[in-house]
């Protein structure tokens, strides 16, 4: 007669529990043939206007289980982390390099719960794939705090991005739009504030001497001057310095020289799109910069500059010894299109004044 082992019973039990948990979070995904070293997946749904919509990430699971005789209740109570069973390195490499996140889930029978962690996080915590590359097998420790519930709560942060389209300087951006030769159309002020805030956050801009957040400072929707420090280098290109057309018999085009800012800066956020140095609601930008010993001013404007408006910022501040190459939408487009997470957050709401593809 066919025999069913205790391991078979445990696996059937925990897989049923895992599917039962995931089916409440999204649409279950399964391979019809067990040859992908993945047990089950879920296409997460999100709540939008009180309706569940399947627009979230797809996440995959490889599950393992521990009998209550292997990890006893006493073992569970005393330990801080559970070590996984031995895993084949070929499988670990496959999960780590998968285009969508793969989680290792450990079912602890004595506690009747799952621990779950992103395989990429587990590998990176241990020093990366290179550190275990010569091994045939490996194990991972998952802390007791990393429950399946906690993992699921964080999973909406995952996103899948196509990387098989045209690359830009070797980087997959998730779109085929030319960052140097396209321009966003004017946005509603609240959207512009979100995009500008996203760009600053992506470059680890931190406000100086203020407990408030960027969103709080910008919530009025009026032009705002922010003093702070850019911890990561912010790069931009002025569209006026980039060649759009082609010379006869050549497909070479000059790219505008990149501009940079890092360290202490003043940032002017203009969601209205008509502000000049002398129209900032009583704030004297030059005086504020000199008082703070800052020689770099960034301007993000929800407009297309006229020559006069550009000159007021560029020439007016330079005459005072302060560098300012202000950004209107033709220049900010470069940052939005090359800061992939910001683009993916807002791309469905962005319109273009003109667009070119690579």
C-alpha positions as CSV (number, residue, x, y, z in Angstrom):
1,X,0.0,0.0,0.0
2,X,1.2,3.6,-0.6
3,X,2.8,5.1,2.5
4,X,2.3,8.7,3.7
5,X,5.2,9.9,5.9
6,X,5.1,12.3,8.7
7,X,7.0,14.7,6.6
8,X,4.3,14.5,3.9
9,X,1.6,15.2,6.4
10,X,3.5,18.2,7.8
11,X,4.1,19.6,4.3
12,X,0.4,19.2,3.4
13,X,-0.5,20.9,6.6
14,X,1.7,23.9,6.3
15,X,1.1,24.4,2.6
16,X,-2.6,24.5,3.3
17,X,-2.1,27.0,6.0
18,X,0.2,29.1,3.8
19,X,-2.3,29.1,0.9
20,X,-5.1,29.9,3.3
21,X,-3.2,33.0,4.6
22,X,-2.1,34.2,1.2
23,X,-5.5,33.9,-0.5
24,X,-6.7,36.7,1.8
25,X,-4.0,39.0,0.5
26,X,-4.2,38.5,-3.3
27,X,-4.6,36.0,-6.1
28,X,-2.7,32.8,-5.7
29,X,-0.2,31.8,-8.3
30,X,1.0,28.2,-8.8
31,X,3.2,26.3,-11.2
32,X,1.4,23.3,-12.7
33,X,4.7,21.4,-12.6
34,X,7.0,21.4,-9.6
35,X,10.2,22.2,-11.4
36,X,10.8,25.9,-10.5
37,X,12.0,25.5,-6.9
38,X,9.1,27.7,-5.8
39,X,6.1,26.5,-3.9
40,X,3.5,29.2,-4.4
41,X,3.1,32.9,-5.2
42,X,0.6,35.6,-4.6
43,X,-0.3,38.6,-6.8
44,X,-1.1,41.2,-4.1
45,X,-4.1,43.4,-4.3
46,X,-4.4,46.8,-2.8
47,X,-7.4,48.7,-1.4
48,X,-8.3,51.6,-3.7
49,X,-11.5,53.5,-2.8
50,X,-12.7,50.5,-0.8
51,X,-12.2,48.1,-3.6
52,X,-9.6,45.4,-4.0
53,X,-7.5,45.8,-7.1
54,X,-4.9,43.4,-8.3
55,X,-2.3,46.1,-9.0
56,X,0.3,45.1,-6.4
57,X,3.5,43.1,-6.8
58,X,3.8,39.4,-7.4
59,X,5.7,37.6,-4.6
60,X,6.8,34.0,-4.5
61,X,7.5,31.6,-1.6
62,X,9.6,28.6,-0.9
63,X,8.3,26.9,2.3
64,X,10.0,24.6,4.7
65,X,8.6,23.1,7.9
66,X,9.9,21.9,11.3
67,X,8.1,19.2,13.3
68,X,7.3,20.0,16.9
69,X,9.9,17.3,17.8
70,X,12.6,19.1,15.9
71,X,11.9,22.6,17.1
72,X,10.1,22.0,20.4
73,X,8.0,24.5,22.2
74,X,10.9,24.9,24.7
75,X,13.3,25.5,21.8
76,X,11.1,28.1,20.3
77,X,10.6,29.9,23.6
78,X,14.4,30.1,24.3
79,X,15.7,31.0,20.9
80,X,15.9,34.4,19.1
81,X,16.1,33.0,15.6
82,X,15.5,29.8,13.6
83,X,18.0,28.3,11.3
84,X,16.6,27.1,8.0
85,X,17.2,23.5,6.7
86,X,20.2,23.1,4.3
87,X,19.4,24.8,1.0
88,X,21.1,24.1,-2.3
89,X,23.2,27.0,-3.5
90,X,21.8,26.7,-7.1
91,X,18.3,27.3,-5.7
92,X,19.6,30.2,-3.5
93,X,21.2,31.9,-6.6
94,X,18.0,31.4,-8.6
95,X,15.9,33.0,-5.8
96,X,18.3,35.8,-5.3
97,X,18.5,36.7,-9.0
98,X,14.8,36.2,-9.7
99,X,13.1,39.2,-11.4
100,X,10.4,39.1,-8.6
101,X,10.9,38.7,-4.9
102,X,11.2,35.2,-3.4
103,X,10.6,34.7,0.3
104,X,11.8,31.8,2.4
105,X,9.0,30.8,4.7
106,X,9.7,28.5,7.7
107,X,6.7,26.8,9.4
108,X,7.2,26.1,13.1
109,X,4.7,23.4,14.1
110,X,5.3,23.9,17.9
111,X,4.4,27.6,17.6
112,X,1.9,27.1,14.7
113,X,3.3,30.1,12.7
114,X,5.5,31.0,9.8
115,X,8.6,33.1,9.8
116,X,9.3,34.7,6.4
117,X,12.1,36.7,4.9
118,X,13.1,37.9,1.5
119,X,15.9,35.7,0.2
120,X,17.8,38.7,-1.2
121,X,17.8,40.3,2.3
122,X,19.0,37.1,3.9
123,X,21.9,36.7,1.5
124,X,22.9,40.4,1.7
125,X,22.9,40.3,5.5
126,X,25.5,37.5,5.3
127,X,27.8,39.4,3.1
128,X,26.3,38.7,-0.4
129,X,26.4,35.8,-2.8
130,X,30.2,36.1,-3.2
131,X,30.7,35.0,0.4
132,X,28.9,31.7,-0.1
133,X,29.5,31.2,-3.8
134,X,31.9,28.2,-3.3
135,X,29.5,26.4,-1.1
136,X,27.2,23.6,-2.3
137,X,24.6,24.3,0.4
138,X,23.9,27.0,2.9
139,X,21.5,27.9,5.7
140,X,20.0,31.2,6.9
141,X,18.9,32.4,10.3
142,X,15.5,34.1,10.4
143,X,14.8,36.1,13.6
144,X,11.5,35.3,15.5
145,X,10.4,38.8,14.9
146,X,10.2,38.3,11.1
147,X,6.8,36.7,11.0
148,X,4.7,36.1,7.8
149,X,2.3,38.7,8.9
150,X,5.1,41.3,9.2
151,X,6.5,40.3,5.8
152,X,3.1,40.6,4.1
153,X,2.6,44.0,5.6
154,X,5.9,45.1,3.9
155,X,5.3,43.4,0.6
156,X,3.3,46.2,-1.1
157,X,6.7,48.1,-1.2
158,X,7.9,45.5,-3.7
159,X,7.5,46.3,-7.4
160,X,8.3,44.5,-10.6
161,X,10.1,46.5,-13.4
162,X,10.8,45.4,-16.9
163,X,14.5,45.7,-17.7
164,X,14.4,44.3,-21.2
165,X,13.7,47.7,-22.9
166,X,16.2,50.3,-24.1
167,X,18.9,50.9,-21.5
168,X,20.2,54.4,-20.7
169,X,23.9,54.5,-20.0
170,X,23.6,50.8,-19.2
171,X,20.8,51.4,-16.6
172,X,17.3,49.9,-17.0
173,X,14.9,52.7,-16.2
174,X,11.6,50.8,-16.6
175,X,10.6,53.0,-19.6
176,X,11.9,53.9,-23.1
177,X,11.6,57.7,-22.8
178,X,14.7,59.8,-23.6
179,X,15.5,61.6,-20.2
180,X,17.5,64.4,-22.0
181,X,15.1,65.2,-24.8
182,X,11.6,65.1,-23.2
183,X,9.7,67.5,-21.0
184,X,6.9,67.0,-18.5
185,X,3.8,69.1,-18.8
186,X,2.8,71.5,-16.0
187,X,1.4,69.5,-13.1
188,X,-1.3,70.2,-10.5
189,X,0.5,71.8,-7.6
190,X,-0.1,68.9,-5.2
191,X,1.4,66.5,-7.7
192,X,4.4,68.7,-8.3
193,X,5.0,68.9,-4.5
194,X,4.8,65.1,-4.3
195,X,7.3,64.6,-7.2
196,X,9.7,67.3,-5.9
197,X,9.5,65.8,-2.4
198,X,10.2,62.4,-3.8
199,X,13.3,63.6,-5.7
200,X,14.7,65.2,-2.6
201,X,14.0,62.2,-0.4
202,X,15.6,59.9,-3.0
203,X,18.8,62.0,-2.7
204,X,18.6,62.0,1.1
205,X,17.9,65.7,1.5
206,X,17.5,66.5,5.2
207,X,16.0,69.7,6.5
208,X,18.3,71.8,8.8
209,X,17.1,72.5,12.3
210,X,13.5,71.6,11.7
211,X,11.4,68.7,13.2
212,X,8.9,69.0,10.4
213,X,8.8,66.8,7.3
214,X,9.2,67.9,3.8
215,X,5.5,67.4,3.2
216,X,4.6,69.5,6.2
217,X,6.8,72.4,5.0
218,X,5.3,72.2,1.5
219,X,1.7,71.6,2.5
220,X,0.6,75.2,1.9
221,X,1.1,74.8,-1.9
222,X,3.0,78.1,-2.0
223,X,6.6,78.6,-3.1
224,X,8.8,77.5,-0.3
225,X,12.5,77.9,0.6
226,X,14.1,74.9,2.3
227,X,17.5,74.9,4.0
228,X,19.2,71.6,4.4
229,X,21.9,69.1,3.4
230,X,21.9,66.9,0.3
231,X,23.6,63.7,1.5
232,X,23.6,62.0,-1.9
233,X,24.8,63.8,-5.0
234,X,21.9,65.4,-6.9
235,X,22.6,65.6,-10.7
236,X,20.7,67.4,-13.4
237,X,21.1,68.6,-17.0
238,X,19.8,71.8,-18.5
239,X,17.8,70.9,-21.6
240,X,19.0,74.0,-23.4
241,X,22.5,72.6,-23.4
242,X,21.5,69.3,-25.1
243,X,21.5,68.7,-28.8
244,X,18.1,67.5,-30.1
245,X,18.7,67.2,-33.8
246,X,21.2,65.3,-35.9
247,X,24.0,66.6,-38.2
248,X,23.7,65.4,-41.8
249,X,25.2,61.9,-42.2
250,X,25.6,61.4,-38.4
251,X,23.6,60.0,-35.5
252,X,25.9,61.7,-32.9
253,X,24.3,64.3,-30.6
254,X,25.9,66.3,-27.9
255,X,24.6,65.8,-24.3
256,X,24.4,68.7,-22.0
257,X,27.1,68.8,-19.2
258,X,25.8,67.5,-15.9
259,X,25.5,69.8,-13.0
260,X,25.8,68.6,-9.4
261,X,24.9,69.6,-5.8
262,X,25.8,67.9,-2.6
263,X,26.1,69.2,0.9
264,X,24.5,72.3,2.3
265,X,21.9,73.9,-0.1
266,X,18.9,76.1,-0.2
267,X,16.1,74.5,-2.3
268,X,13.3,76.6,-3.7
269,X,10.2,74.6,-4.5
270,X,7.7,76.5,-6.7
271,X,4.5,74.5,-7.4
272,X,2.9,77.5,-9.0
273,X,5.7,78.1,-11.5
274,X,6.0,81.8,-11.6
275,X,8.3,82.7,-8.7
276,X,11.5,84.8,-9.1
277,X,14.2,85.6,-6.5
278,X,12.3,88.8,-5.5
279,X,8.9,87.2,-5.1
280,X,9.2,84.6,-2.4
281,X,6.8,86.0,0.2
282,X,9.3,88.1,2.0
283,X,12.2,85.6,1.9
284,X,15.4,87.1,0.6
285,X,17.2,84.1,-1.0
286,X,20.5,85.8,-1.3
287,X,20.5,87.0,2.3
288,X,19.3,83.6,3.6
289,X,22.1,81.8,1.7
290,X,24.8,84.2,2.9
291,X,23.5,84.0,6.5
292,X,23.8,80.2,6.4
293,X,27.2,80.4,4.5
294,X,25.6,78.4,1.6
295,X,26.8,79.0,-2.0
296,X,24.4,76.6,-3.8
297,X,20.7,77.3,-4.5
298,X,18.5,74.7,-6.2
299,X,15.3,75.8,-7.9
300,X,12.5,73.3,-8.9
301,X,9.8,75.1,-10.8
302,X,6.5,73.8,-12.1
303,X,6.8,75.8,-15.3
304,X,8.8,76.3,-18.5
305,X,11.1,79.3,-17.9
306,X,11.1,82.3,-20.0
307,X,14.6,83.7,-20.7
308,X,14.0,86.5,-18.3
309,X,12.9,84.1,-15.5
310,X,15.9,81.9,-16.0
311,X,18.2,84.9,-16.0
312,X,16.8,86.3,-12.8
313,X,17.8,83.1,-11.0
314,X,21.0,82.3,-12.9
315,X,22.5,85.7,-13.3
316,X,20.9,87.4,-10.2
317,X,22.3,84.9,-7.7
318,X,25.7,84.5,-9.5
319,X,26.3,88.3,-9.2
320,X,26.0,87.7,-5.4
321,X,28.5,84.8,-5.5
322,X,25.9,82.0,-5.3
323,X,25.6,79.2,-7.9
324,X,22.1,78.6,-9.3
325,X,21.2,76.8,-12.5
326,X,17.5,76.7,-11.9
327,X,15.4,73.8,-13.1
328,X,12.1,74.2,-14.9
329,X,10.1,71.2,-16.1
330,X,12.4,70.6,-19.1
331,X,15.2,70.0,-16.7
332,X,13.3,68.3,-13.9
333,X,12.2,65.7,-16.4
334,X,15.7,64.3,-16.5
335,X,15.6,63.7,-12.7
336,X,12.1,62.2,-12.7
337,X,12.9,59.8,-15.6
338,X,16.3,58.7,-14.1
339,X,15.1,58.3,-10.5
340,X,13.2,55.2,-11.2
341,X,11.3,54.8,-7.9
342,X,9.9,58.3,-8.2
343,X,8.9,57.8,-11.8
344,X,7.2,54.5,-11.0
345,X,5.3,56.2,-8.1
346,X,3.8,58.8,-10.3
347,X,4.1,57.8,-13.9
348,X,0.3,57.2,-14.3
349,X,-0.3,60.8,-13.4
350,X,2.4,62.5,-15.5
351,X,1.8,64.1,-18.8
352,X,4.4,65.4,-21.3
353,X,4.7,68.7,-23.1
354,X,6.9,66.8,-25.6
355,X,8.3,63.3,-25.6
356,X,11.1,61.5,-27.4
357,X,12.0,57.8,-27.2
358,X,15.3,56.1,-27.2
